[in-house]
Amino acid sequence: MKKKDTAKCCHMTSIGGQAVIEGVMMRGPEKIATAVRKSDGEIVIDIKDVNSFVVRHKLNKIPIVRGVVSFVESMVTGVKCLMFSADQVDLEDDESMEPSRFEKWLTDKLGDKIKDIAIYFAVVVALCFSVGLFMILPTIIAGFFGYFVHSRIALNLIEGVVKLSIFLIYLWAVSHMSDIRRVFEYHGAEHKTIAAYEAGEELTSKNAAKYTRLHPRCGTSFLLIVMVISILMFSLFSWSNVWLRICYRLLLLPVVAGISYEIIKFAGKHPTGVVGFLTKPGLWLQKITTREPDESQLEVAIAAMKAVIPENKEDDQW
């Protein structure tokens, strides 16, 4: 059956989501819901109010800045939802596993704060890993070519090719892990559910299954845009010193993230025409990071979606 095109949707929603372990998180204008299917088949849903730093401090009206803060905020929210989903999934060894002495010591010393500390630590580690693998490593590799390549254009081209190659190889590699494949199926369920909602369809697994698993506002597309913007922006700097160049990258990373956010926001509002053509590479990349979900996975995504749809549709504007 041919999948429907999200470009024909009649309502562009602000609701976005994320796949988690055996589930889906949906974030609406007022609520955040994480739905997870447990091993016994039950769907559990955690619903929280949206308490956005961006909105509270009225940063959502400031271009670039809102993108930087929203990016960090979404990472923190994502890790929290992942931890909730991990808590819900029944593991065979859970009952037999005893906490180590170190874990007991941390719990005694930090109490309820230990989970918040773990969340922010995970965000910092994820950021360091991403920056190191996708920004610093390509610069160092390209820097070795500087001994016999003296053209700035050529070095920038080499760095861009290395950066995109590492990114694509990484995605390809993780997509072949069995646990990650399940997450990517829930990622597809998230997109299909949002597409069905945008089209004004009744939210059923049968209706959602008709739609494409590719969506222009996906985080995968955002990451690709970050890559492209960083390549273009950093091509303006010389190659006189590799380590100084790395410092420029770290300092300008928030600007890159902010610009990428504005582009993906604009693309979400205008998914057709020239913008639609330019976002095609991001959609193609989603063929790696999403997979076709089954009916049970769509049911989970729909449960999360229904929990965040505002009563007043006017509050749901992208």
LUMVEXKE-422428 format. One record per residue (C-alpha): residue number from 0; chain; x, y, z. Coordinates in steps of 0.05 Angstrom, whole numbers. Layout:
<rs>
{num: NUM&chaine: A&x: X&y: Y&z: Z}
...
</rs>
This chain:
<rs>
{num: 0&chaine: A&x: 0&y: 0&z: 0}
{num: 1&chaine: A&x: 27&y: 68&z: -19}
{num: 2&chaine: A&x: 42&y: 112&z: 41}
{num: 3&chaine: A&x: 8&y: 180&z: 45}
{num: 4&chaine: A&x: 50&y: 242&z: 41}
{num: 5&chaine: A&x: 53&y: 286&z: 102}
{num: 6&chaine: A&x: 56&y: 347&z: 56}
{num: 7&chaine: A&x: -19&y: 338&z: 46}
{num: 8&chaine: A&x: -34&y: 345&z: 121}
{num: 9&chaine: A&x: -88&y: 393&z: 140}
{num: 10&chaine: A&x: -62&y: 412&z: 208}
{num: 11&chaine: A&x: 12&y: 424&z: 225}
{num: 12&chaine: A&x: 20&y: 405&z: 298}
{num: 13&chaine: A&x: 71&y: 429&z: 348}
{num: 14&chaine: A&x: 71&y: 360&z: 380}
{num: 15&chaine: A&x: 137&y: 323&z: 374}
{num: 16&chaine: A&x: 163&y: 259&z: 402}
{num: 17&chaine: A&x: 219&y: 210&z: 414}
{num: 18&chaine: A&x: 225&y: 135&z: 415}
{num: 19&chaine: A&x: 245&y: 103&z: 481}
{num: 20&chaine: A&x: 255&y: 32&z: 505}
{num: 21&chaine: A&x: 192&y: -6&z: 484}
{num: 22&chaine: A&x: 154&y: 59&z: 479}
{num: 23&chaine: A&x: 144&y: 130&z: 454}
{num: 24&chaine: A&x: 147&y: 198&z: 487}
{num: 25&chaine: A&x: 103&y: 253&z: 459}
{num: 26&chaine: A&x: 110&y: 326&z: 479}
{num: 27&chaine: A&x: 52&y: 373&z: 468}
{num: 28&chaine: A&x: 42&y: 446&z: 486}
{num: 29&chaine: A&x: 18&y: 429&z: 556}
{num: 30&chaine: A&x: 36&y: 356&z: 571}
{num: 31&chaine: A&x: 92&y: 306&z: 563}
{num: 32&chaine: A&x: 71&y: 234&z: 560}
{num: 33&chaine: A&x: 114&y: 172&z: 558}
{num: 34&chaine: A&x: 78&y: 107&z: 540}
{num: 35&chaine: A&x: 114&y: 41&z: 549}
{num: 36&chaine: A&x: 90&y: -30&z: 536}
{num: 37&chaine: A&x: 111&y: -77&z: 592}
{num: 38&chaine: A&x: 128&y: -150&z: 580}
{num: 39&chaine: A&x: 58&y: -171&z: 603}
{num: 40&chaine: A&x: 27&y: -128&z: 547}
{num: 41&chaine: A&x: 3&y: -72&z: 592}
{num: 42&chaine: A&x: 14&y: 0&z: 568}
{num: 43&chaine: A&x: 36&y: 46&z: 624}
{num: 44&chaine: A&x: 35&y: 121&z: 614}
{num: 45&chaine: A&x: 73&y: 174&z: 652}
{num: 46&chaine: A&x: 43&y: 244&z: 642}
{num: 47&chaine: A&x: 77&y: 308&z: 665}
{num: 48&chaine: A&x: 62&y: 382&z: 655}
{num: 49&chaine: A&x: 107&y: 419&z: 607}
{num: 50&chaine: A&x: 151&y: 466&z: 648}
{num: 51&chaine: A&x: 193&y: 497&z: 594}
{num: 52&chaine: A&x: 251&y: 543&z: 613}
{num: 53&chaine: A&x: 245&y: 574&z: 543}
{num: 54&chaine: A&x: 172&y: 593&z: 553}
{num: 55&chaine: A&x: 178&y: 614&z: 626}
{num: 56&chaine: A&x: 233&y: 664&z: 609}
{num: 57&chaine: A&x: 200&y: 684&z: 543}
{num: 58&chaine: A&x: 260&y: 660&z: 502}
{num: 59&chaine: A&x: 214&y: 629&z: 451}
{num: 60&chaine: A&x: 209&y: 697&z: 417}
{num: 61&chaine: A&x: 285&y: 703&z: 408}
{num: 62&chaine: A&x: 311&y: 667&z: 346}
{num: 63&chaine: A&x: 375&y: 625&z: 353}
{num: 64&chaine: A&x: 374&y: 632&z: 429}
{num: 65&chaine: A&x: 309&y: 592&z: 434}
{num: 66&chaine: A&x: 340&y: 537&z: 392}
{num: 67&chaine: A&x: 401&y: 530&z: 436}
{num: 68&chaine: A&x: 361&y: 527&z: 501}
{num: 69&chaine: A&x: 308&y: 482&z: 470}
{num: 70&chaine: A&x: 362&y: 433&z: 447}
{num: 71&chaine: A&x: 391&y: 425&z: 517}
{num: 72&chaine: A&x: 321&y: 422&z: 547}
{num: 73&chaine: A&x: 299&y: 368&z: 499}
{num: 74&chaine: A&x: 361&y: 326&z: 515}
{num: 75&chaine: A&x: 346&y: 329&z: 590}
{num: 76&chaine: A&x: 273&y: 311&z: 577}
{num: 77&chaine: A&x: 294&y: 255&z: 531}
{num: 78&chaine: A&x: 340&y: 224&z: 583}
{num: 79&chaine: A&x: 286&y: 228&z: 636}
{num: 80&chaine: A&x: 237&y: 192&z: 591}
{num: 81&chaine: A&x: 288&y: 139&z: 573}
{num: 82&chaine: A&x: 301&y: 126&z: 647}
{num: 83&chaine: A&x: 226&y: 119&z: 659}
{num: 84&chaine: A&x: 219&y: 69&z: 602}
{num: 85&chaine: A&x: 279&y: 30&z: 627}
{num: 86&chaine: A&x: 246&y: 26&z: 696}
{num: 87&chaine: A&x: 182&y: -3&z: 665}
{num: 88&chaine: A&x: 213&y: -56&z: 622}
{num: 89&chaine: A&x: 218&y: -121&z: 661}
{num: 90&chaine: A&x: 287&y: -152&z: 659}
{num: 91&chaine: A&x: 297&y: -225&z: 677}
{num: 92&chaine: A&x: 355&y: -210&z: 723}
{num: 93&chaine: A&x: 322&y: -153&z: 761}
{num: 94&chaine: A&x: 302&y: -194&z: 822}
{num: 95&chaine: A&x: 370&y: -227&z: 828}
{num: 96&chaine: A&x: 411&y: -164&z: 820}
{num: 97&chaine: A&x: 436&y: -133&z: 884}
{num: 98&chaine: A&x: 462&y: -61&z: 885}
{num: 99&chaine: A&x: 537&y: -55&z: 893}
{num: 100&chaine: A&x: 570&y: -23&z: 953}
{num: 101&chaine: A&x: 584&y: 38&z: 911}
{num: 102&chaine: A&x: 511&y: 44&z: 890}
{num: 103&chaine: A&x: 488&y: 37&z: 962}
{num: 104&chaine: A&x: 538&y: 90&z: 984}
{num: 105&chaine: A&x: 514&y: 138&z: 930}
{num: 106&chaine: A&x: 442&y: 126&z: 950}
{num: 107&chaine: A&x: 457&y: 139&z: 1024}
{num: 108&chaine: A&x: 496&y: 203&z: 1009}
{num: 109&chaine: A&x: 453&y: 233&z: 955}
{num: 110&chaine: A&x: 383&y: 205&z: 968}
{num: 111&chaine: A&x: 330&y: 227&z: 919}
{num: 112&chaine: A&x: 380&y: 273&z: 883}
{num: 113&chaine: A&x: 417&y: 214&z: 854}
{num: 114&chaine: A&x: 368&y: 207&z: 795}
{num: 115&chaine: A&x: 373&y: 281&z: 776}
{num: 116&chaine: A&x: 449&y: 277&z: 780}
{num: 117&chaine: A&x: 449&y: 215&z: 736}
{num: 118&chaine: A&x: 405&y: 250&z: 684}
{num: 119&chaine: A&x: 449&y: 312&z: 677}
{num: 120&chaine: A&x: 512&y: 269&z: 678}
{num: 121&chaine: A&x: 483&y: 228&z: 621}
{num: 122&chaine: A&x: 468&y: 291&z: 581}
{num: 123&chaine: A&x: 539&y: 317&z: 591}
{num: 124&chaine: A&x: 569&y: 250&z: 571}
{num: 125&chaine: A&x: 524&y: 248&z: 509}
{num: 126&chaine: A&x: 544&y: 318&z: 489}
{num: 127&chaine: A&x: 618&y: 304&z: 499}
{num: 128&chaine: A&x: 613&y: 240&z: 459}
{num: 129&chaine: A&x: 576&y: 273&z: 402}
{num: 130&chaine: A&x: 623&y: 333&z: 399}
{num: 131&chaine: A&x: 685&y: 289&z: 403}
{num: 132&chaine: A&x: 662&y: 239&z: 350}
{num: 133&chaine: A&x: 628&y: 284&z: 300}
{num: 134&chaine: A&x: 666&y: 350&z: 308}
{num: 135&chaine: A&x: 734&y: 343&z: 340}
{num: 136&chaine: A&x: 755&y: 276&z: 309}
{num: 137&chaine: A&x: 740&y: 298&z: 236}
{num: 138&chaine: A&x: 779&y: 362&z: 248}
{num: 139&chaine: A&x: 839&y: 323&z: 274}
{num: 140&chaine: A&x: 836&y: 274&z: 216}
{num: 141&chaine: A&x: 831&y: 329&z: 165}
{num: 142&chaine: A&x: 888&y: 365&z: 200}
{num: 143&chaine: A&x: 935&y: 308&z: 182}
{num: 144&chaine: A&x: 922&y: 323&z: 108}
{num: 145&chaine: A&x: 947&y: 394&z: 121}
{num: 146&chaine: A&x: 1019&y: 369&z: 117}
{num: 147&chaine: A&x: 1012&y: 359&z: 42}
{num: 148&chaine: A&x: 947&y: 395&z: 23}
{num: 149&chaine: A&x: 952&y: 470&z: 28}
{num: 150&chaine: A&x: 885&y: 492&z: -1}
{num: 151&chaine: A&x: 835&y: 515&z: 51}
{num: 152&chaine: A&x: 778&y: 494&z: 5}
{num: 153&chaine: A&x: 807&y: 424&z: -3}
{num: 154&chaine: A&x: 817&y: 416&z: 72}
{num: 155&chaine: A&x: 746&y: 439&z: 87}
{num: 156&chaine: A&x: 720&y: 390&z: 35}
{num: 157&chaine: A&x: 761&y: 333&z: 66}
{num: 158&chaine: A&x: 736&y: 351&z: 135}
{num: 159&chaine: A&x: 664&y: 353&z: 111}
{num: 160&chaine: A&x: 669&y: 285&z: 77}
{num: 161&chaine: A&x: 702&y: 255&z: 139}
{num: 162&chaine: A&x: 648&y: 284&z: 185}
{num: 163&chaine: A&x: 590&y: 260&z: 143}
{num: 164&chaine: A&x: 623&y: 192&z: 133}
{num: 165&chaine: A&x: 632&y: 181&z: 208}
{num: 166&chaine: A&x: 560&y: 203&z: 220}
{num: 167&chaine: A&x: 531&y: 156&z: 168}
{num: 168&chaine: A&x: 574&y: 97&z: 189}
{num: 169&chaine: A&x: 554&y: 107&z: 262}
{num: 170&chaine: A&x: 480&y: 108&z: 244}
{num: 171&chaine: A&x: 487&y: 47&z: 199}
{num: 172&chaine: A&x: 524&y: 9&z: 253}
{num: 173&chaine: A&x: 475&y: 22&z: 310}
{num: 174&chaine: A&x: 416&y: 8&z: 264}
{num: 175&chaine: A&x: 439&y: -65&z: 260}
{num: 176&chaine: A&x: 437&y: -75&z: 335}
{num: 177&chaine: A&x: 374&y: -115&z: 355}
{num: 178&chaine: A&x: 355&y: -70&z: 413}
{num: 179&chaine: A&x: 364&y: -7&z: 371}
{num: 180&chaine: A&x: 322&y: -37&z: 315}
{num: 181&chaine: A&x: 264&y: -41&z: 365}
{num: 182&chaine: A&x: 274&y: 32&z: 384}
{num: 183&chaine: A&x: 275&y: 51&z: 310}
{num: 184&chaine: A&x: 209&y: 15&z: 300}
{num: 185&chaine: A&x: 178&y: 57&z: 356}
{num: 186&chaine: A&x: 210&y: 117&z: 322}
{num: 187&chaine: A&x: 171&y: 99&z: 259}
{num: 188&chaine: A&x: 107&y: 91&z: 301}
{num: 189&chaine: A&x: 117&y: 160&z: 330}
{num: 190&chaine: A&x: 122&y: 192&z: 261}
{num: 191&chaine: A&x: 63&y: 154&z: 233}
{num: 192&chaine: A&x: 19&y: 174&z: 291}
{num: 193&chaine: A&x: 38&y: 247&z: 285}
{num: 194&chaine: A&x: 24&y: 245&z: 210}
{num: 195&chaine: A&x: -45&y: 214&z: 222}
{num: 196&chaine: A&x: -61&y: 268&z: 273}
{num: 197&chaine: A&x: -38&y: 323&z: 226}
{num: 198&chaine: A&x: -83&y: 294&z: 172}
{num: 199&chaine: A&x: -143&y: 298&z: 218}
{num: 200&chaine: A&x: -152&y: 223&z: 220}
{num: 201&chaine: A&x: -181&y: 185&z: 278}
{num: 202&chaine: A&x: -123&y: 159&z: 318}
{num: 203&chaine: A&x: -125&y: 84&z: 307}
{num: 204&chaine: A&x: -68&y: 37&z: 290}
{num: 205&chaine: A&x: -101&y: 21&z: 223}
{num: 206&chaine: A&x: -104&y: 95&z: 203}
{num: 207&chaine: A&x: -33&y: 110&z: 227}
{num: 208&chaine: A&x: -5&y: 51&z: 189}
{num: 209&chaine: A&x: -25&y: 84&z: 123}
{num: 210&chaine: A&x: 24&y: 142&z: 132}
{num: 211&chaine: A&x: 98&y: 149&z: 118}
{num: 212&chaine: A&x: 147&y: 137&z: 174}
{num: 213&chaine: A&x: 188&y: 198&z: 150}
{num: 214&chaine: A&x: 175&y: 267&z: 178}
{num: 215&chaine: A&x: 209&y: 334&z: 164}
{num: 216&chaine: A&x: 213&y: 354&z: 237}
{num: 217&chaine: A&x: 250&y: 292&z: 258}
{num: 218&chaine: A&x: 312&y: 297&z: 303}
{num: 219&chaine: A&x: 351&y: 258&z: 250}
{num: 220&chaine: A&x: 339&y: 314&z: 200}
{num: 221&chaine: A&x: 360&y: 364&z: 254}
{num: 222&chaine: A&x: 426&y: 327&z: 264}
{num: 223&chaine: A&x: 440&y: 326&z: 189}
{num: 224&chaine: A&x: 425&y: 401&z: 185}
{num: 225&chaine: A&x: 473&y: 412&z: 243}
{num: 226&chaine: A&x: 526&y: 375&z: 203}
{num: 227&chaine: A&x: 515&y: 416&z: 140}
{num: 228&chaine: A&x: 512&y: 483&z: 176}
{num: 229&chaine: A&x: 575&y: 468&z: 215}
{num: 230&chaine: A&x: 612&y: 450&z: 151}
{num: 231&chaine: A&x: 590&y: 514&z: 118}
{num: 232&chaine: A&x: 604&y: 559&z: 178}
{num: 233&chaine: A&x: 671&y: 530&z: 196}
{num: 234&chaine: A&x: 695&y: 533&z: 124}
{num: 235&chaine: A&x: 704&y: 608&z: 137}
{num: 236&chaine: A&x: 761&y: 595&z: 185}
{num: 237&chaine: A&x: 833&y: 583&z: 166}
{num: 238&chaine: A&x: 873&y: 519&z: 179}
{num: 239&chaine: A&x: 934&y: 554&z: 209}
{num: 240&chaine: A&x: 924&y: 517&z: 275}
{num: 241&chaine: A&x: 882&y: 454&z: 283}
{num: 242&chaine: A&x: 872&y: 462&z: 359}
{num: 243&chaine: A&x: 852&y: 535&z: 351}
{num: 244&chaine: A&x: 802&y: 511&z: 298}
{num: 245&chaine: A&x: 774&y: 461&z: 348}
{num: 246&chaine: A&x: 764&y: 517&z: 399}
{num: 247&chaine: A&x: 726&y: 557&z: 347}
{num: 248&chaine: A&x: 681&y: 498&z: 336}
{num: 249&chaine: A&x: 666&y: 489&z: 409}
{num: 250&chaine: A&x: 651&y: 563&z: 419}
{num: 251&chaine: A&x: 606&y: 567&z: 357}
{num: 252&chaine: A&x: 569&y: 501&z: 370}
{num: 253&chaine: A&x: 510&y: 537&z: 404}
{num: 254&chaine: A&x: 504&y: 583&z: 344}
{num: 255&chaine: A&x: 503&y: 523&z: 297}
{num: 256&chaine: A&x: 450&y: 489&z: 339}
{num: 257&chaine: A&x: 408&y: 553&z: 341}
{num: 258&chaine: A&x: 411&y: 564&z: 266}
{num: 259&chaine: A&x: 394&y: 490&z: 254}
{num: 260&chaine: A&x: 334&y: 496&z: 299}
{num: 261&chaine: A&x: 307&y: 555&z: 260}
{num: 262&chaine: A&x: 316&y: 518&z: 195}
{num: 263&chaine: A&x: 280&y: 455&z: 219}
{num: 264&chaine: A&x: 225&y: 499&z: 248}
{num: 265&chaine: A&x: 216&y: 535&z: 182}
{num: 266&chaine: A&x: 217&y: 468&z: 144}
{num: 267&chaine: A&x: 163&y: 441&z: 190}
{num: 268&chaine: A&x: 117&y: 499&z: 171}
{num: 269&chaine: A&x: 134&y: 496&z: 97}
{num: 270&chaine: A&x: 144&y: 423&z: 78}
{num: 271&chaine: A&x: 132&y: 434&z: 3}
{num: 272&chaine: A&x: 167&y: 469&z: -55}
{num: 273&chaine: A&x: 240&y: 488&z: -51}
{num: 274&chaine: A&x: 242&y: 476&z: 25}
{num: 275&chaine: A&x: 213&y: 407&z: 15}
{num: 276&chaine: A&x: 267&y: 391&z: -37}
{num: 277&chaine: A&x: 323&y: 416&z: 9}
{num: 278&chaine: A&x: 297&y: 373&z: 67}
{num: 279&chaine: A&x: 297&y: 309&z: 24}
{num: 280&chaine: A&x: 366&y: 286&z: 49}
{num: 281&chaine: A&x: 341&y: 288&z: 121}
{num: 282&chaine: A&x: 281&y: 246&z: 101}
{num: 283&chaine: A&x: 326&y: 196&z: 64}
{num: 284&chaine: A&x: 368&y: 190&z: 127}
{num: 285&chaine: A&x: 306&y: 172&z: 167}
{num: 286&chaine: A&x: 302&y: 108&z: 126}
{num: 287&chaine: A&x: 360&y: 86&z: 171}
{num: 288&chaine: A&x: 335&y: 113&z: 237}
{num: 289&chaine: A&x: 263&y: 91&z: 229}
{num: 290&chaine: A&x: 232&y: 23&z: 214}
{num: 291&chaine: A&x: 162&y: 0&z: 199}
{num: 292&chaine: A&x: 125&y: -11&z: 265}
{num: 293&chaine: A&x: 75&y: -65&z: 280}
{num: 294&chaine: A&x: 4&y: -54&z: 305}
{num: 295&chaine: A&x: 23&y: -60&z: 379}
{num: 296&chaine: A&x: 77&y: -7&z: 372}
{num: 297&chaine: A&x: 29&y: 40&z: 338}
{num: 298&chaine: A&x: -20&y: 30&z: 396}
{num: 299&chaine: A&x: 34&y: 53&z: 444}
{num: 300&chaine: A&x: 50&y: 115&z: 403}
{num: 301&chaine: A&x: -25&y: 132&z: 398}
{num: 302&chaine: A&x: -33&y: 125&z: 473}
{num: 303&chaine: A&x: 23&y: 175&z: 484}
{num: 304&chaine: A&x: -6&y: 222&z: 431}
{num: 305&chaine: A&x: -76&y: 222&z: 459}
{num: 306&chaine: A&x: -49&y: 241&z: 527}
{num: 307&chaine: A&x: -17&y: 306&z: 502}
{num: 308&chaine: A&x: -68&y: 333&z: 452}
{num: 309&chaine: A&x: -95&y: 398&z: 481}
{num: 310&chaine: A&x: -169&y: 409&z: 489}
{num: 311&chaine: A&x: -164&y: 474&z: 451}
{num: 312&chaine: A&x: -133&y: 460&z: 383}
{num: 313&chaine: A&x: -113&y: 534&z: 377}
{num: 314&chaine: A&x: -61&y: 520&z: 432}
{num: 315&chaine: A&x: -28&y: 469&z: 386}
{num: 316&chaine: A&x: 8&y: 514&z: 336}
{num: 317&chaine: A&x: 77&y: 500&z: 308}
</rs>
